[in-house]
Amino acid sequence: MMHFSKAASLAALVAVACFGAAPAWAIPAENVVLRAMDKITARVSTITVPVGDTVAFGSLQITARACDKRPPEETPEASAYLDVIEEKPGESPQPRFNGWMFASSPALSALEHPVYDIWVLDCSDDAPTQQGQSAPDSDPATSDPSSSSTTESGTTP
């Protein structure tokens, strides 16, 4: 293990010597911003999950373990490590997803579920608004009710 550490350090020094700058590291963030869709009702929600917390979307329990974002000078990318468990009444909880999801490539590592889709939008340090749910993309008071974002209960936030 010690030999690998020296090799990694040497590679970083060679990169600095050749390219004039150290490689940029991902910046950890406090919240994962997700887009979630119920395929049956066509409801789409934007959910903000604090890292280390769990939020519910339908029968899914979504736990954010980490969220990393590239520095501004790099190509934009946000990635989040998520645990998704489905809890149905009268059944034992079933793991549905465990791993990294990437904002720029949602199909690379996707949740495979017949009813729900979840994908990463961004990592943020902004405080979540109401119990993990962020404000809708449009103002429901001024927009057409059939096109507004809704919460899981089907009411406008």
N, C-alpha and C positions, 0 to 999 in steps of 0.2 A: 504494500500500500504506500509506503514511504517513497518507493521508486516512482510510482505513478504521479505522486504529488510533485516531485522534482521535475518530471517530464512535462507536466501541465504548466508549471511555472516557467520552464524554459520555452515552451511554445508561446506563452503570453509575451515573454520578453522578445522573442523573434518577431512576433506580430507588431509590437511597438516599434522595433528597430526598422522593420520593412515598411510599415504603413504610417508611422509617425504618431499613432494614437493607440491607446489601450482599447480593447473591445468594450462596447457598452453593455452593461448588465441590465436586466429587467428591474423595474421599480415596483416593489410590492405596494398594493393598495388595500384600503380598509373594506371596500364593498365591491361586490360583483353585480353588474347591471345585466339582467337577463330579459329576453323576450320569450314569453310563454304563450302557446296557443292550444286551445281546446278544439280539436278537429271536428267534434260533433256539433258544437254550438257556434263555431267560428269566432269565438271570443279571443282577443289578443290582449295580453297584459304585459306591461313593463314592470319587472320586479327587481328591487334592489335588496340584495342579501348581504348583510354584514359578514365578513370572514369569521368563521367559528360559530355562526348562528344557523338556524334551520327555519325555513318558511314553508308553508303549505300552498300548493296549487292543485286544486281538485283532490285526488287521492294520493298525490305525490308529496313527499317530504324532501325538500331540496336543501342540502347542507353545503355551504361554501367552505372549503378548506384553505384555499389560497387564491389570490388574484394578482397577476403580474402584468405590467404594461411596459412596453419599450419606451425608452427616453424619446423626447420630441425630435431629436436630430436623426433618429432611425426611422425605418419604414414602420408605419402604424401597425401595431399588433397588441391585442389583449388576450390573455389566456387565463382560464380559471380551472381549478381542480374542484370537482363537484362529486358529491355522493347523492344519488337519487334513489329513494326507497318508496315503493308503492304500498300503502296501507288501506286495505279494503275491509269493511266491517265483517266480522266473522271469519276472517282469513289471517294467516300469519303474514307479517311484513315480507315483501319480496324486493331484493335489490334489483334495480333496473339500470343503473349506470354508476360507474365509479371510474373517474379519470379526468384527464385534461380535455377541455373544450377550447377551441380557438375561434376568435371573432372573425378572422379573415378567411377561415376555411371551416364553416360549420359542418360540412358533410364529412370531414376528415375523421372526426370522433364525435358521433352523434348519438343522442338518446333514441333507441329503437323502441317505440311504443305505439300501439294502434290508436290511442286517443289523444295523446299529448305530444307536442313538440316544444323543445326548449333549446335556445341557443344564446351564446354570450354576445352581448353588444359592446361592453366596455368594462373597465375597472375604474373605480372612482374613490375619492376620499370625502365626497359630499355625504352629509348625514342622510339616511333614509327618511322619507316623510312619514307615512302611516304604516306601521307594522310591516316593514319590508317592501311596501308597494310605493313606487314613485308616482308622481302626478301623471295624468294621461298626456299624450302627445298633443291633443287639441282640447279646447274649452268646450265641455258638453253643453253649456248654456247657449253657445252661439252656433254650434254645428248641428248637422242633421243627426237625430238620435240613432238612426240605423247605421251610421258610420263612426260613432264615437267609441273610444276605448272603454272597456268595462272591467270591473273586478270580477272575481270568480263567482260571486253571488248573483251576478247579472245586473247589478245596479250601478249607475254611474257614480264615480268617486266624488 
